[in-house]
């Protein structure tokens, strides 16, 4: 499944993986939330509820462009720089450029299925 995130006149698309946590996110769509900077390597989106953690499992090869779920806080983590952190579930990857994530600030964000 593919999703589109729109904020500040910018559009990102991502392909979700086939795991229970990604399917749970898809079940919430469409959403109108807020995207904001966090940690100097990611943007976050606070979800209206926690997702299932059934998609959990260790993963390696973390890299910019990953779309993850941060279990402790229940938010999306959209990585535009290197990262390594426990407590993440990888939900998918951005399809092409994720340069829009480099735009600083907090904005309303729409997330929908394509």
PDB file as gemmi writes it, atoms N, CA and C in Angstrom:
CRYST1    1.000    1.000    1.000  90.00  90.00  90.00 P 1                      
ATOM      1  N   UNK A   1       0.841  -1.178   0.000  1.00  0.00           N  
ATOM      2  CA  UNK A   1       0.000   0.000   0.000  1.00  0.00           C  
ATOM      3  C   UNK A   1       0.887   1.242   0.000  1.00  0.00           C  
ATOM      4  N   UNK A   2       0.432   2.248  -0.724  1.00  0.00           N  
ATOM      5  CA  UNK A   2       1.163   3.514  -0.764  1.00  0.00           C  
ATOM      6  C   UNK A   2       0.347   4.583  -0.065  1.00  0.00           C  
ATOM      7  N   UNK A   3       1.076   5.523   0.560  1.00  0.00           N  
ATOM      8  CA  UNK A   3       0.440   6.641   1.241  1.00  0.00           C  
ATOM      9  C   UNK A   3       1.070   7.940   0.769  1.00  0.00           C  
ATOM     10  N   UNK A   4       0.335   9.028   0.979  1.00  0.00           N  
ATOM     11  CA  UNK A   4       0.815  10.369   0.625  1.00  0.00           C  
ATOM     12  C   UNK A   4       0.730  11.231   1.877  1.00  0.00           C  
ATOM     13  N   UNK A   5       1.817  11.967   2.140  1.00  0.00           N  
ATOM     14  CA  UNK A   5       1.862  12.951   3.219  1.00  0.00           C  
ATOM     15  C   UNK A   5       1.999  14.317   2.577  1.00  0.00           C  
ATOM     16  N   UNK A   6       1.134  15.243   2.961  1.00  0.00           N  
ATOM     17  CA  UNK A   6       1.140  16.588   2.389  1.00  0.00           C  
ATOM     18  C   UNK A   6       1.244  17.595   3.520  1.00  0.00           C  
ATOM     19  N   UNK A   7       2.262  18.478   3.432  1.00  0.00           N  
ATOM     20  CA  UNK A   7       2.412  19.555   4.411  1.00  0.00           C  
ATOM     21  C   UNK A   7       3.190  20.689   3.788  1.00  0.00           C  
ATOM     22  N   UNK A   8       2.849  21.916   4.186  1.00  0.00           N  
ATOM     23  CA  UNK A   8       3.550  23.113   3.731  1.00  0.00           C  
ATOM     24  C   UNK A   8       3.690  23.150   2.202  1.00  0.00           C  
ATOM     25  N   UNK A   9       2.674  22.684   1.486  1.00  0.00           N  
ATOM     26  CA  UNK A   9       2.724  22.682   0.032  1.00  0.00           C  
ATOM     27  C   UNK A   9       3.633  21.619  -0.557  1.00  0.00           C  
ATOM     28  N   UNK A  10       4.133  20.702   0.252  1.00  0.00           N  
ATOM     29  CA  UNK A  10       5.044  19.649  -0.191  1.00  0.00           C  
ATOM     30  C   UNK A  10       4.341  18.301  -0.114  1.00  0.00           C  
ATOM     31  N   UNK A  11       4.782  17.373  -0.964  1.00  0.00           N  
ATOM     32  CA  UNK A  11       4.164  16.048  -1.001  1.00  0.00           C  
ATOM     33  C   UNK A  11       5.252  14.980  -0.927  1.00  0.00           C  
ATOM     34  N   UNK A  12       5.033  14.004  -0.061  1.00  0.00           N  
ATOM     35  CA  UNK A  12       5.891  12.822   0.041  1.00  0.00           C  
ATOM     36  C   UNK A  12       5.022  11.592  -0.177  1.00  0.00           C  
ATOM     37  N   UNK A  13       5.568  10.580  -0.828  1.00  0.00           N  
ATOM     38  CA  UNK A  13       4.859   9.311  -0.918  1.00  0.00           C  
ATOM     39  C   UNK A  13       5.733   8.229  -0.308  1.00  0.00           C  
ATOM     40  N   UNK A  14       5.084   7.228   0.257  1.00  0.00           N  
ATOM     41  CA  UNK A  14       5.789   6.113   0.877  1.00  0.00           C  
ATOM     42  C   UNK A  14       5.042   4.832   0.578  1.00  0.00           C  
ATOM     43  N   UNK A  15       5.783   3.745   0.557  1.00  0.00           N  
ATOM     44  CA  UNK A  15       5.202   2.419   0.423  1.00  0.00           C  
ATOM     45  C   UNK A  15       5.281   1.736   1.777  1.00  0.00           C  
ATOM     46  N   UNK A  16       4.124   1.298   2.270  1.00  0.00           N  
ATOM     47  CA  UNK A  16       4.081   0.612   3.548  1.00  0.00           C  
ATOM     48  C   UNK A  16       4.451  -0.855   3.369  1.00  0.00           C  
ATOM     49  N   UNK A  17       5.117  -1.418   4.361  1.00  0.00           N  
ATOM     50  CA  UNK A  17       5.425  -2.839   4.370  1.00  0.00           C  
ATOM     51  C   UNK A  17       4.174  -3.622   4.750  1.00  0.00           C  
ATOM     52  N   UNK A  18       4.201  -4.895   4.483  1.00  0.00           N  
ATOM     53  CA  UNK A  18       3.075  -5.756   4.827  1.00  0.00           C  
ATOM     54  C   UNK A  18       3.331  -6.359   6.206  1.00  0.00           C  
ATOM     55  N   UNK A  19       3.072  -5.546   7.245  1.00  0.00           N  
ATOM     56  CA  UNK A  19       3.163  -6.051   8.613  1.00  0.00           C  
ATOM     57  C   UNK A  19       1.965  -5.512   9.398  1.00  0.00           C  
ATOM     58  N   UNK A  20       1.642  -6.128  10.536  1.00  0.00           N  
ATOM     59  CA  UNK A  20       0.446  -5.724  11.273  1.00  0.00           C  
ATOM     60  C   UNK A  20       0.436  -4.253  11.697  1.00  0.00           C  
ATOM     61  N   UNK A  21       1.573  -3.715  12.046  1.00  0.00           N  
ATOM     62  CA  UNK A  21       1.631  -2.317  12.485  1.00  0.00           C  
ATOM     63  C   UNK A  21       1.358  -1.368  11.325  1.00  0.00           C  
ATOM     64  N   UNK A  22       1.910  -1.665  10.152  1.00  0.00           N  
ATOM     65  CA  UNK A  22       1.663  -0.828   8.969  1.00  0.00           C  
ATOM     66  C   UNK A  22       0.198  -0.916   8.548  1.00  0.00           C  
ATOM     67  N   UNK A  23      -0.381  -2.111   8.623  1.00  0.00           N  
ATOM     68  CA  UNK A  23      -1.809  -2.247   8.289  1.00  0.00           C  
ATOM     69  C   UNK A  23      -2.674  -1.478   9.286  1.00  0.00           C  
ATOM     70  N   UNK A  24      -2.269  -1.454  10.553  1.00  0.00           N  
ATOM     71  CA  UNK A  24      -3.018  -0.698  11.558  1.00  0.00           C  
ATOM     72  C   UNK A  24      -2.962   0.795  11.246  1.00  0.00           C  
ATOM     73  N   UNK A  25      -1.782   1.290  10.854  1.00  0.00           N  
ATOM     74  CA  UNK A  25      -1.689   2.698  10.444  1.00  0.00           C  
ATOM     75  C   UNK A  25      -2.637   2.967   9.281  1.00  0.00           C  
ATOM     76  N   UNK A  26      -2.626   2.096   8.285  1.00  0.00           N  
ATOM     77  CA  UNK A  26      -3.477   2.290   7.108  1.00  0.00           C  
ATOM     78  C   UNK A  26      -4.955   2.338   7.491  1.00  0.00           C  
ATOM     79  N   UNK A  27      -5.331   1.595   8.523  1.00  0.00           N  
ATOM     80  CA  UNK A  27      -6.739   1.576   8.938  1.00  0.00           C  
ATOM     81  C   UNK A  27      -7.191   2.914   9.516  1.00  0.00           C  
ATOM     82  N   UNK A  28      -6.239   3.748   9.945  1.00  0.00           N  
ATOM     83  CA  UNK A  28      -6.562   5.063  10.507  1.00  0.00           C  
ATOM     84  C   UNK A  28      -6.759   6.142   9.442  1.00  0.00           C  
ATOM     85  N   UNK A  29      -6.304   5.875   8.230  1.00  0.00           N  
ATOM     86  CA  UNK A  29      -6.276   6.909   7.198  1.00  0.00           C  
ATOM     87  C   UNK A  29      -7.651   7.161   6.612  1.00  0.00           C  
ATOM     88  N   UNK A  30      -7.930   8.392   6.210  1.00  0.00           N  
ATOM     89  CA  UNK A  30      -7.059   9.570   6.177  1.00  0.00           C  
ATOM     90  C   UNK A  30      -6.965  10.237   7.557  1.00  0.00           C  
ATOM     91  N   UNK A  31      -5.865  10.967   7.756  1.00  0.00           N  
ATOM     92  CA  UNK A  31      -5.625  11.696   9.002  1.00  0.00           C  
ATOM     93  C   UNK A  31      -5.212  13.131   8.707  1.00  0.00           C  
ATOM     94  N   UNK A  32      -5.588  14.031   9.573  1.00  0.00           N  
ATOM     95  CA  UNK A  32      -5.118  15.421   9.559  1.00  0.00           C  
ATOM     96  C   UNK A  32      -4.467  15.653  10.914  1.00  0.00           C  
ATOM     97  N   UNK A  33      -3.147  15.758  10.938  1.00  0.00           N  
ATOM     98  CA  UNK A  33      -2.399  15.870  12.192  1.00  0.00           C  
ATOM     99  C   UNK A  33      -1.380  16.997  12.094  1.00  0.00           C  
ATOM    100  N   UNK A  34      -0.282  16.898  12.845  1.00  0.00           N  
ATOM    101  CA  UNK A  34       0.788  17.894  12.804  1.00  0.00           C  
ATOM    102  C   UNK A  34       2.116  17.165  12.666  1.00  0.00           C  
ATOM    103  N   UNK A  35       2.979  17.695  11.809  1.00  0.00           N  
ATOM    104  CA  UNK A  35       4.327  17.165  11.638  1.00  0.00           C  
ATOM    105  C   UNK A  35       5.288  18.182  12.228  1.00  0.00           C  
ATOM    106  N   UNK A  36       6.302  17.705  12.960  1.00  0.00           N  
ATOM    107  CA  UNK A  36       7.234  18.618  13.621  1.00  0.00           C  
ATOM    108  C   UNK A  36       8.633  18.028  13.680  1.00  0.00           C  
ATOM    109  N   UNK A  37       9.604  18.912  13.853  1.00  0.00           N  
ATOM    110  CA  UNK A  37      11.007  18.509  13.947  1.00  0.00           C  
ATOM    111  C   UNK A  37      11.265  17.811  15.269  1.00  0.00           C  
ATOM    112  N   UNK A  38      12.213  16.854  15.220  1.00  0.00           N  
ATOM    113  CA  UNK A  38      12.627  16.193  16.440  1.00  0.00           C  
ATOM    114  C   UNK A  38      14.026  15.625  16.253  1.00  0.00           C  
ATOM    115  N   UNK A  39      14.888  15.878  17.200  1.00  0.00           N  
ATOM    116  CA  UNK A  39      16.182  15.212  17.285  1.00  0.00           C  
ATOM    117  C   UNK A  39      17.210  15.501  16.216  1.00  0.00           C  
ATOM    118  N   UNK A  40      16.953  16.403  15.295  1.00  0.00           N  
ATOM    119  CA  UNK A  40      17.954  16.741  14.288  1.00  0.00           C  
ATOM    120  C   UNK A  40      18.125  15.705  13.186  1.00  0.00           C  
ATOM    121  N   UNK A  41      17.341  14.616  13.220  1.00  0.00           N  
ATOM    122  CA  UNK A  41      17.454  13.610  12.161  1.00  0.00           C  
ATOM    123  C   UNK A  41      16.101  13.064  11.704  1.00  0.00           C  
ATOM    124  N   UNK A  42      15.025  13.640  12.247  1.00  0.00           N  
ATOM    125  CA  UNK A  42      13.708  13.116  11.924  1.00  0.00           C  
ATOM    126  C   UNK A  42      12.624  14.168  12.132  1.00  0.00           C  
ATOM    127  N   UNK A  43      11.486  13.877  11.540  1.00  0.00           N  
ATOM    128  CA  UNK A  43      10.252  14.583  11.857  1.00  0.00           C  
ATOM    129  C   UNK A  43       9.349  13.547  12.511  1.00  0.00           C  
ATOM    130  N   UNK A  44       8.459  14.027  13.377  1.00  0.00           N  
ATOM    131  CA  UNK A  44       7.518  13.120  14.022  1.00  0.00           C  
ATOM    132  C   UNK A  44       6.091  13.577  13.783  1.00  0.00           C  
ATOM    133  N   UNK A  45       5.193  12.622  13.851  1.00  0.00           N  
ATOM    134  CA  UNK A  45       3.755  12.870  13.762  1.00  0.00           C  
ATOM    135  C   UNK A  45       3.117  12.079  14.903  1.00  0.00           C  
ATOM    136  N   UNK A  46       2.438  12.790  15.784  1.00  0.00           N  
ATOM    137  CA  UNK A  46       1.755  12.134  16.911  1.00  0.00           C  
ATOM    138  C   UNK A  46       0.411  11.601  16.430  1.00  0.00           C  
ATOM    139  N   UNK A  47       0.215  10.309  16.597  1.00  0.00           N  
ATOM    140  CA  UNK A  47      -1.003   9.646  16.131  1.00  0.00           C  
ATOM    141  C   UNK A  47      -2.127   9.766  17.156  1.00  0.00           C  
ATOM    142  N   UNK A  48      -3.380   9.602  16.716  1.00  0.00           N  
ATOM    143  CA  UNK A  48      -4.505   9.713  17.647  1.00  0.00           C  
ATOM    144  C   UNK A  48      -4.597   8.546  18.634  1.00  0.00           C  
ATOM    145  N   UNK A  49      -3.947   7.429  18.310  1.00  0.00           N  
ATOM    146  CA  UNK A  49      -3.893   6.291  19.229  1.00  0.00           C  
ATOM    147  C   UNK A  49      -2.652   5.465  18.910  1.00  0.00           C  
ATOM    148  N   UNK A  50      -2.281   4.603  19.834  1.00  0.00           N  
ATOM    149  CA  UNK A  50      -1.134   3.721  19.594  1.00  0.00           C  
ATOM    150  C   UNK A  50      -1.511   2.662  18.571  1.00  0.00           C  
ATOM    151  N   UNK A  51      -0.505   2.230  17.822  1.00  0.00           N  
ATOM    152  CA  UNK A  51      -0.678   1.154  16.852  1.00  0.00           C  
ATOM    153  C   UNK A  51      -0.369  -0.188  17.503  1.00  0.00           C  
ATOM    154  N   UNK A  52      -0.864  -1.246  16.892  1.00  0.00           N  
ATOM    155  CA  UNK A  52      -0.476  -2.566  17.345  1.00  0.00           C  
ATOM    156  C   UNK A  52       1.043  -2.711  17.221  1.00  0.00           C  
ATOM    157  N   UNK A  53       1.623  -3.450  18.125  1.00  0.00           N  
ATOM    158  CA  UNK A  53       3.068  -3.685  18.079  1.00  0.00           C  
ATOM    159  C   UNK A  53       3.392  -5.055  17.512  1.00  0.00           C  
ATOM    160  N   UNK A  54       2.425  -5.683  16.861  1.00  0.00           N  
ATOM    161  CA  UNK A  54       2.639  -7.013  16.296  1.00  0.00           C  
ATOM    162  C   UNK A  54       3.654  -7.019  15.159  1.00  0.00           C  
ATOM    163  N   UNK A  55       3.962  -5.865  14.617  1.00  0.00           N  
ATOM    164  CA  UNK A  55       4.984  -5.776  13.570  1.00  0.00           C  
ATOM    165  C   UNK A  55       6.387  -5.654  14.130  1.00  0.00           C  
ATOM    166  N   UNK A  56       6.519  -5.765  15.449  1.00  0.00           N  
ATOM    167  CA  UNK A  56       7.812  -5.609  16.109  1.00  0.00           C  
ATOM    168  C   UNK A  56       8.793  -6.691  15.693  1.00  0.00           C  
ATOM    169  N   UNK A  57      10.018  -6.372  15.867  1.00  0.00           N  
ATOM    170  CA  UNK A  57      11.096  -7.313  15.617  1.00  0.00           C  
ATOM    171  C   UNK A  57      12.342  -6.530  15.334  1.00  0.00           C  
ATOM    172  N   UNK A  58      13.467  -7.078  15.684  1.00  0.00           N  
ATOM    173  CA  UNK A  58      14.711  -6.354  15.426  1.00  0.00           C  
ATOM    174  C   UNK A  58      14.932  -6.187  13.923  1.00  0.00           C  
ATOM    175  N   UNK A  59      15.498  -5.066  13.564  1.00  0.00           N  
ATOM    176  CA  UNK A  59      15.888  -4.875  12.173  1.00  0.00           C  
ATOM    177  C   UNK A  59      17.215  -4.147  12.138  1.00  0.00           C  
ATOM    178  N   UNK A  60      17.885  -4.302  11.029  1.00  0.00           N  
ATOM    179  CA  UNK A  60      19.178  -3.652  10.829  1.00  0.00           C  
ATOM    180  C   UNK A  60      19.069  -2.788   9.584  1.00  0.00           C  
ATOM    181  N   UNK A  61      20.139  -2.343   9.085  1.00  0.00           N  
ATOM    182  CA  UNK A  61      20.273  -1.500   7.885  1.00  0.00           C  
ATOM    183  C   UNK A  61      19.396  -0.250   7.957  1.00  0.00           C  
ATOM    184  N   UNK A  62      19.329   0.363   9.145  1.00  0.00           N  
ATOM    185  CA  UNK A  62      18.599   1.620   9.273  1.00  0.00           C  
ATOM    186  C   UNK A  62      19.220   2.651   8.338  1.00  0.00           C  
ATOM    187  N   UNK A  63      18.363   3.424   7.689  1.00  0.00           N  
ATOM    188  CA  UNK A  63      18.891   4.445   6.776  1.00  0.00           C  
ATOM    189  C   UNK A  63      17.865   5.544   6.579  1.00  0.00           C  
ATOM    190  N   UNK A  64      18.337   6.713   6.175  1.00  0.00           N  
ATOM    191  CA  UNK A  64      17.414   7.801   5.887  1.00  0.00           C  
ATOM    192  C   UNK A  64      16.368   7.344   4.868  1.00  0.00           C  
ATOM    193  N   UNK A  65      15.155   7.849   5.057  1.00  0.00           N  
ATOM    194  CA  UNK A  65      14.060   7.461   4.182  1.00  0.00           C  
ATOM    195  C   UNK A  65      13.150   6.411   4.797  1.00  0.00           C  
ATOM    196  N   UNK A  66      13.516   5.927   5.998  1.00  0.00           N  
ATOM    197  CA  UNK A  66      12.664   4.963   6.694  1.00  0.00           C  
ATOM    198  C   UNK A  66      11.492   5.674   7.350  1.00  0.00           C  
ATOM    199  N   UNK A  67      10.340   5.029   7.307  1.00  0.00           N  
ATOM    200  CA  UNK A  67       9.139   5.472   8.004  1.00  0.00           C  
ATOM    201  C   UNK A  67       8.902   4.459   9.115  1.00  0.00           C  
ATOM    202  N   UNK A  68       8.971   4.917  10.361  1.00  0.00           N  
ATOM    203  CA  UNK A  68       8.904   4.018  11.508  1.00  0.00           C  
ATOM    204  C   UNK A  68       7.836   4.452  12.500  1.00  0.00           C  
ATOM    205  N   UNK A  69       7.541   3.543  13.402  1.00  0.00           N  
ATOM    206  CA  UNK A  69       6.641   3.800  14.516  1.00  0.00           C  
ATOM    207  C   UNK A  69       7.458   3.669  15.790  1.00  0.00           C  
ATOM    208  N   UNK A  70       7.399   4.698  16.651  1.00  0.00           N  
ATOM    209  CA  UNK A  70       8.134   4.693  17.919  1.00  0.00           C  
ATOM    210  C   UNK A  70       7.188   4.202  19.006  1.00  0.00           C  
ATOM    211  N   UNK A  71       7.394   2.963  19.443  1.00  0.00           N  
ATOM    212  CA  UNK A  71       6.470   2.309  20.368  1.00  0.00           C  
ATOM    213  C   UNK A  71       6.272   3.056  21.691  1.00  0.00           C  
ATOM    214  N   UNK A  72       7.329   3.536  22.349  1.00  0.00           N  
ATOM    215  CA  UNK A  72       7.110   4.158  23.661  1.00  0.00           C  
ATOM    216  C   UNK A  72       6.159   5.361  23.634  1.00  0.00           C  
ATOM    217  N   UNK A  73       6.233   6.191  22.589  1.00  0.00           N  
ATOM    218  CA  UNK A  73       5.408   7.399  22.536  1.00  0.00           C  
ATOM    219  C   UNK A  73       4.186   7.234  21.647  1.00  0.00           C  
ATOM    220  N   UNK A  74       4.190   6.253  20.763  1.00  0.00           N  
ATOM    221  CA  UNK A  74       3.066   6.059  19.869  1.00  0.00           C  
ATOM    222  C   UNK A  74       3.020   7.048  18.725  1.00  0.00           C  
ATOM    223  N   UNK A  75       4.189   7.425  18.192  1.00  0.00           N  
ATOM    224  CA  UNK A  75       4.222   8.386  17.091  1.00  0.00           C  
ATOM    225  C   UNK A  75       4.950   7.815  15.879  1.00  0.00           C  
ATOM    226  N   UNK A  76       4.690   8.443  14.723  1.00  0.00           N  
ATOM    227  CA  UNK A  76       5.460   8.140  13.524  1.00  0.00           C  
ATOM    228  C   UNK A  76       6.796   8.845  13.612  1.00  0.00           C  
ATOM    229  N   UNK A  77       7.834   8.206  13.108  1.00  0.00           N  
ATOM    230  CA  UNK A  77       9.177   8.788  13.027  1.00  0.00           C  
ATOM    231  C   UNK A  77       9.594   8.717  11.561  1.00  0.00           C  
ATOM    232  N   UNK A  78       9.815   9.882  10.955  1.00  0.00           N  
ATOM    233  CA  UNK A  78      10.158   9.986   9.542  1.00  0.00           C  
ATOM    234  C   UNK A  78      11.610  10.434   9.461  1.00  0.00           C  
ATOM    235  N   UNK A  79      12.496   9.515   9.122  1.00  0.00           N  
ATOM    236  CA  UNK A  79      13.934   9.779   9.206  1.00  0.00           C  
ATOM    237  C   UNK A  79      14.506  10.337   7.912  1.00  0.00           C  
ATOM    238  N   UNK A  80      15.228  11.456   8.051  1.00  0.00           N  
ATOM    239  CA  UNK A  80      15.924  12.058   6.911  1.00  0.00           C  
ATOM    240  C   UNK A  80      17.425  12.024   7.096  1.00  0.00           C  
ATOM    241  N   UNK A  81      17.925  11.466   8.190  1.00  0.00           N  
ATOM    242  CA  UNK A  81      19.355  11.324   8.444  1.00  0.00           C  
ATOM    243  C   UNK A  81      19.566   9.994   9.171  1.00  0.00           C  
ATOM    244  N   UNK A  82      20.820   9.620   9.361  1.00  0.00           N  
ATOM    245  CA  UNK A  82      21.139   8.360  10.018  1.00  0.00           C  
ATOM    246  C   UNK A  82      20.514   8.287  11.400  1.00  0.00           C  
ATOM    247  N   UNK A  83      20.180   7.091  11.802  1.00  0.00           N  
ATOM    248  CA  UNK A  83      19.598   6.871  13.126  1.00  0.00           C  
ATOM    249  C   UNK A  83      19.866   5.436  13.553  1.00  0.00           C  
ATOM    250  N   UNK A  84      19.756   5.218  14.828  1.00  0.00           N  
ATOM    251  CA  UNK A  84      19.769   3.879  15.419  1.00  0.00           C  
ATOM    252  C   UNK A  84      19.091   4.018  16.762  1.00  0.00           C  
ATOM    253  N   UNK A  85      17.998   3.323  16.930  1.00  0.00           N  
ATOM    254  CA  UNK A  85      17.229   3.486  18.154  1.00  0.00           C  
ATOM    255  C   UNK A  85      16.411   2.233  18.409  1.00  0.00           C  
ATOM    256  N   UNK A  86      16.361   1.806  19.655  1.00  0.00           N  
ATOM    257  CA  UNK A  86      15.494   0.698  20.033  1.00  0.00           C  
ATOM    258  C   UNK A  86      14.064   1.220  20.156  1.00  0.00           C  
ATOM    259  N   UNK A  87      13.116   0.333  20.094  1.00  0.00           N  
ATOM    260  CA  UNK A  87      11.725   0.721  20.275  1.00  0.00           C  
ATOM    261  C   UNK A  87      11.025   1.141  19.004  1.00  0.00           C  
ATOM    262  N   UNK A  88      11.637   0.874  17.852  1.00  0.00           N  
ATOM    263  CA  UNK A  88      11.043   1.255  16.572  1.00  0.00           C  
ATOM    264  C   UNK A  88      10.483   0.041  15.844  1.00  0.00           C  
ATOM    265  N   UNK A  89       9.414   0.264  15.112  1.00  0.00           N  
ATOM    266  CA  UNK A  89       8.888  -0.706  14.168  1.00  0.00           C  
ATOM    267  C   UNK A  89       8.960  -0.045  12.800  1.00  0.00           C  
ATOM    268  N   UNK A  90       9.600  -0.689  11.862  1.00  0.00           N  
ATOM    269  CA  UNK A  90       9.682  -0.115  10.520  1.00  0.00           C  
ATOM    270  C   UNK A  90       8.361  -0.368   9.792  1.00  0.00           C  
ATOM    271  N   UNK A  91       7.736   0.722   9.354  1.00  0.00           N  
ATOM    272  CA  UNK A  91       6.443   0.645   8.670  1.00  0.00           C  
ATOM    273  C   UNK A  91       6.572   0.687   7.160  1.00  0.00           C  
ATOM    274  N   UNK A  92       7.645   1.295   6.646  1.00  0.00           N  
ATOM    275  CA  UNK A  92       7.812   1.420   5.211  1.00  0.00           C  
ATOM    276  C   UNK A  92       8.976   2.322   4.861  1.00  0.00           C  
ATOM    277  N   UNK A  93       9.009   2.723   3.576  1.00  0.00           N  
ATOM    278  CA  UNK A  93      10.064   3.595   3.058  1.00  0.00           C  
ATOM    279  C   UNK A  93       9.446   4.652   2.165  1.00  0.00           C  
ATOM    280  N   UNK A  94      10.074   5.824   2.154  1.00  0.00           N  
ATOM    281  CA  UNK A  94       9.661   6.860   1.217  1.00  0.00           C  
ATOM    282  C   UNK A  94      10.063   6.429  -0.179  1.00  0.00           C  
ATOM    283  N   UNK A  95       9.191   6.706  -1.141  1.00  0.00           N  
ATOM    284  CA  UNK A  95       9.373   6.189  -2.493  1.00  0.00           C  
ATOM    285  C   UNK A  95      10.530   6.838  -3.236  1.00  0.00           C  
ATOM    286  N   UNK A  96      10.652   8.124  -3.138  1.00  0.00           N  
ATOM    287  CA  UNK A  96      11.684   8.834  -3.889  1.00  0.00           C  
ATOM    288  C   UNK A  96      12.405   9.768  -2.929  1.00  0.00           C  
ATOM    289  N   UNK A  97      12.542  10.977  -3.326  1.00  0.00           N  
ATOM    290  CA  UNK A  97      13.203  11.970  -2.482  1.00  0.00           C  
ATOM    291  C   UNK A  97      12.383  12.245  -1.232  1.00  0.00           C  
ATOM    292  N   UNK A  98      13.088  12.394  -0.132  1.00  0.00           N  
ATOM    293  CA  UNK A  98      12.423  12.789   1.115  1.00  0.00           C  
ATOM    294  C   UNK A  98      12.966  14.136   1.577  1.00  0.00           C  
ATOM    295  N   UNK A  99      13.422  14.945   0.619  1.00  0.00           N  
ATOM    296  CA  UNK A  99      13.966  16.274   0.923  1.00  0.00           C  
ATOM    297  C   UNK A  99      12.969  17.166   1.642  1.00  0.00           C  
ATOM    298  N   UNK A 100      11.676  16.945   1.438  1.00  0.00           N  
ATOM    299  CA  UNK A 100      10.659  17.757   2.109  1.00  0.00           C  
ATOM    300  C   UNK A 100      10.809  17.673   3.634  1.00  0.00           C  
ATOM    301  N   UNK A 101      11.357  16.574   4.122  1.00  0.00           N  
ATOM    302  CA  UNK A 101      11.537  16.423   5.566  1.00  0.00           C  
ATOM    303  C   UNK A 101      12.590  17.378   6.113  1.00  0.00           C  
ATOM    304  N   UNK A 102      13.415  17.950   5.249  1.00  0.00           N  
ATOM    305  CA  UNK A 102      14.460  18.881   5.680  1.00  0.00           C  
ATOM    306  C   UNK A 102      13.914  20.275   5.969  1.00  0.00           C  
ATOM    307  N   UNK A 103      12.681  20.554   5.548  1.00  0.00           N  
ATOM    308  CA  UNK A 103      12.064  21.851   5.809  1.00  0.00           C  
ATOM    309  C   UNK A 103      11.779  21.946   7.303  1.00  0.00           C  
ATOM    310  N   UNK A 104      12.362  22.953   7.947  1.00  0.00           N  
ATOM    311  CA  UNK A 104      12.235  23.088   9.400  1.00  0.00           C  
ATOM    312  C   UNK A 104      10.886  23.682   9.779  1.00  0.00           C  
ATOM    313  N   UNK A 105      10.385  23.254  10.947  1.00  0.00           N  
ATOM    314  CA  UNK A 105       9.161  23.826  11.474  1.00  0.00           C  
ATOM    315  C   UNK A 105       8.094  22.782  11.728  1.00  0.00           C  
ATOM    316  N   UNK A 106       6.975  23.246  12.232  1.00  0.00           N  
ATOM    317  CA  UNK A 106       5.811  22.404  12.503  1.00  0.00           C  
ATOM    318  C   UNK A 106       4.681  22.853  11.589  1.00  0.00           C  
ATOM    319  N   UNK A 107       3.996  21.891  10.983  1.00  0.00           N  
ATOM    320  CA  UNK A 107       2.953  22.187  10.003  1.00  0.00           C  
ATOM    321  C   UNK A 107       1.804  21.194  10.144  1.00  0.00           C  
ATOM    322  N   UNK A 108       0.603  21.597   9.753  1.00  0.00           N  
ATOM    323  CA  UNK A 108      -0.459  20.609   9.601  1.00  0.00           C  
ATOM    324  C   UNK A 108      -0.043  19.615   8.513  1.00  0.00           C  
ATOM    325  N   UNK A 109      -0.370  18.352   8.695  1.00  0.00           N  
ATOM    326  CA  UNK A 109      -0.021  17.327   7.711  1.00  0.00           C  
ATOM    327  C   UNK A 109      -1.241  16.447   7.449  1.00  0.00           C  
ATOM    328  N   UNK A 110      -1.479  16.191   6.188  1.00  0.00           N  
ATOM    329  CA  UNK A 110      -2.509  15.239   5.782  1.00  0.00           C  
ATOM    330  C   UNK A 110      -1.830  13.943   5.385  1.00  0.00           C  
ATOM    331  N   UNK A 111      -2.377  12.826   5.832  1.00  0.00           N  
ATOM    332  CA  UNK A 111      -1.850  11.511   5.471  1.00  0.00           C  
ATOM    333  C   UNK A 111      -3.020  10.707   4.917  1.00  0.00           C  
ATOM    334  N   UNK A 112      -2.848  10.178   3.702  1.00  0.00           N  
ATOM    335  CA  UNK A 112      -3.932   9.450   3.049  1.00  0.00           C  
ATOM    336  C   UNK A 112      -3.387   8.307   2.203  1.00  0.00           C  
ATOM    337  N   UNK A 113      -4.250   7.360   1.920  1.00  0.00           N  
ATOM    338  CA  UNK A 113      -3.908   6.278   0.997  1.00  0.00           C  
ATOM    339  C   UNK A 113      -3.883   6.818  -0.426  1.00  0.00           C  
ATOM    340  N   UNK A 114      -3.047   6.243  -1.245  1.00  0.00           N  
ATOM    341  CA  UNK A 114      -3.024   6.596  -2.668  1.00  0.00           C  
ATOM    342  C   UNK A 114      -3.736   5.485  -3.428  1.00  0.00           C  
TER     343      UNK A 114                                                      
END                                                                             
